[in-house]
Amino acid sequence: MIKAIFWDNDGILVDTEKLYYKASKLTFAKIGIDLTDQMYAEYFLRNSHGTWHLAKNLGHSDTTISELRNERNNLYSKLLESEIEIIKGAEEVLNRLYGKYKMGIVTSSRKDHFELIHRQTGFLKYFDFVVTSEDVKNTKPDPEPYLKALEISGMKKDECIVVEDSERGLRSAIAAGLKCYIIPTSLTLNSDFSGAEKILNNIKEILSLF
């Protein structure tokens, strides 16, 4: 019997992944790298490696790369303040499930970006806890974020379900011994979701599963 739901954030509750891609693409364009959506999906959403090695291969120093990373993060923050979109149906689903299940958000986002996002959504009232990138040593696809969620929730593995949109998130959940529902986005649609418990078309389909 499912007693807890662990939600990914970007791509599941808010449509922010495209903004992170936009900020990354604009930043890399300044050093002559055309970051395509296929490259972004491969490096970020499948393997979580990032793309800074591309700048390194062009001879850019660690100092320059650090400056570019800060520039990207600042640009992403500005985009979050002006272009954030809530996933259609997300609030209805959270409202319907609230109080019936223990719920947490497990995200690879930085805490400052996460807080900026949810100052606008008002979603945090639905959740019992949050795990961001700053709460763990290793982010997805490592199992640590979901093992941390398990520890906080106090639940057994077979009492929990994960909701993810990416291959790295799925691998993290499976490595932690958890079942995972996948809701693909346009950026993750062609990923390998082998091992997913279910692949859904949209977040509202979750209501029919509980």
C-alpha angles and dihedrals in degrees: 000000000000113000102161137042122201112200129201111221115209110063094008106059100010131026095232101124090084089054092052088049091049092051091047093047093050092048095049091047088067090066095041100263118133103210104201124199089248091055091047093050091049099045101033109024101035104032105012090223098128122215104264090110086070090062090045090054089056090057100258114153126241088251092055091046091050090051091049091049091053090047090052092049092049091049090049090052090053091049090050090055093054112022109034116140126194115223109257110257095012097116093046091053094047092047092051093049097040113116093012096077136024104251134195138172116231111190141163089216122117113256094243092052091045093052091047090054096049097044081072101041103046088213099128092084088071095057134081095201145354131218115198131176090270093061095063139045094223125039129204132334082041111086093231097097093055093041086054090051090051091051093050094045094049089218131134118249094249090054093061137074128192125215114206141159102199140065092236090053092049092050090050092052095046092047088054089053095251133134114241136204114206127210105184122213128205089268096049101034095107096047126118106260096174109152097029114139091221138351112219132195097220142354095262091066087071090074091066091056098059 
